[in-house]
Amino acid sequence: MKNKKLMIIIFIILAICAIGFGLFRATHNPNYLYNEDGTISDGHQDLIEHLKSVEDDVERKKQVDFSLEQNIITQEEANKLY
């Protein structure tokens, strides 16, 4: 009984540490969520810029079609990127 309580306490402590470490990594990695000036990055605009930079026409069309199917970009944006 005492051993079971100790294991539960250790598990809870490890879970709290894992959550804390994950939050620390998410908030302190500048390339993950925040820009250098502290603002939140615009992932949608980053995707549009990436799709514009793809030089291979077939690969760009595949990526644009995938983004359109997943409702990440609109049909108007896809037409501009083709």
C-alpha positions in Angstrom: 0.0 0.0 0.0 2.8 2.4 1.0 4.7 1.5 -2.2 1.7 2.1 -4.4 1.2 5.6 -2.9 4.9 6.4 -3.5 4.6 5.4 -7.2 1.5 7.6 -7.6 3.3 10.6 -6.1 6.3 10.0 -8.3 4.1 9.7 -11.4 2.3 13.0 -10.5 5.6 14.8 -10.0 6.9 13.5 -13.4 3.7 14.6 -15.1 4.0 18.1 -13.6 7.6 18.3 -14.7 6.8 17.2 -18.2 4.0 19.7 -18.6 6.3 22.5 -17.2 9.1 21.6 -19.5 6.8 21.5 -22.5 5.4 25.0 -21.7 8.9 26.3 -21.2 10.0 25.0 -24.6 7.0 26.4 -26.3 7.4 29.8 -24.9 11.2 30.1 -25.1 11.8 28.8 -28.6 11.7 31.9 -30.9 11.2 29.9 -34.1 8.3 28.0 -32.7 5.6 30.5 -31.8 7.0 33.9 -31.2 8.9 36.3 -33.4 12.1 38.0 -32.2 10.1 41.1 -31.2 7.7 39.0 -29.0 4.7 39.0 -31.4 3.0 35.8 -32.4 4.1 34.5 -35.8 1.5 34.3 -38.6 1.7 30.7 -39.7 -0.7 31.3 -42.6 1.4 34.0 -44.1 4.5 31.9 -43.6 2.8 29.1 -45.6 1.9 31.5 -48.4 5.5 32.7 -48.6 6.8 29.1 -48.6 4.4 28.1 -51.4 5.5 31.1 -53.4 9.1 30.1 -53.0 8.7 26.6 -54.3 10.4 26.6 -57.8 9.2 23.3 -59.1 5.7 23.9 -60.7 4.6 20.3 -60.1 5.6 20.3 -56.5 4.1 23.7 -55.9 0.8 22.5 -57.4 0.8 19.4 -55.1 1.5 21.5 -52.0 -1.1 24.1 -53.0 -3.7 21.4 -53.7 -3.0 19.8 -50.3 -3.3 23.1 -48.5 -6.5 23.8 -50.3 -8.0 20.3 -49.5 -7.1 20.8 -45.8 -8.8 24.3 -45.8 -5.6 26.0 -44.9 -5.8 28.4 -47.8 -8.8 29.7 -49.8 -9.5 29.0 -53.4 -8.6 32.6 -54.2 -5.2 32.2 -52.6 -4.7 28.9 -54.4 -5.5 30.6 -57.8 -2.9 33.2 -57.2 -0.3 30.6 -56.2 -0.8 28.4 -59.3 
